[in-house]
Amino acid sequence: MKKFLIAMFTLAIHSLSYSYINISPTSLDKNIGVGAYEEFTLYNNTQIPIRYKITPIEMKESGVGNMSQWMEIYPKIVTIKPLEEASFKLYVKSPPKSKNGDYGAFLNIKQISAPKLKSDEKEFISSGLTVMTNLNMGLYGYIGAEIPTIIPENVNIYKKENKYYLKIELNNKTDRLVRVILEIEDEKKGIYPLGEFRALKGQTLDVNQEIKHLKNKKEAKKLIIRDKETNKILKNISLK
């Protein structure tokens, strides 16, 4: 399983210690109108047990609604044995007739000392426990159209220092956030994956991405824009 090492102070609201948390995945980006589920895994690469408390926190960001009050987390306290991993589950569903658009919240993941308990299934925090790390991880969800509308503009493949790059503007005309996958297809129907990209409602992404393994510009015949959530192709663009 792919692991992500996150510098927690880059996402924090409150005062934090300069330390790290291993967690995967690091995003949600799902339809909370129908209900969004995700399971997150925390990794303990140390020789001592680690305990985390997970709490939803409101995200105050312009153009983004608050979904923290709709989040259900289980368990809310996770204990991880040395050199092992443990998971917690998140479910979020908006109330009926909620407005279309982008929604966000922080998951506050706070490391606390792990007291000796008869059962780790109990959610118990004794007074005076020491906070060691404190991460606010931003998550986004959406309510809106099932099929996204992405308008690509100024598509260009160019060469720089013996490497080829795709430059493109992606305009998100959907009423909610969209995550897309970009791929290049060659003359032999081979696929060059370029990566995943997220655009919030009304956002324009300026993508400048290396096309690895491409040896000649003429090999690139088609740009494919695919919706990450449904895996459906949104655009096929001929490259001349």
Salt bridges, closest charged atoms under 4 A:
ASP29 OD2 - ARG179 NH2 2.80
ASP29 OD2 - ARG198 NE 3.13
GLU38 OE1 - LYS30 NZ 3.14
ASP120 OD1 - ARG51 NH2 2.92
GLU183 OE1 - ARG226 NH2 3.03
GLU185 OE2 - LYS189 NZ 3.65
GLU185 OE2 - LYS222 NZ 3.71
GLU196 OE1 - ARG179 NH1 3.77
GLU196 OE2 - LYS228 NZ 3.04
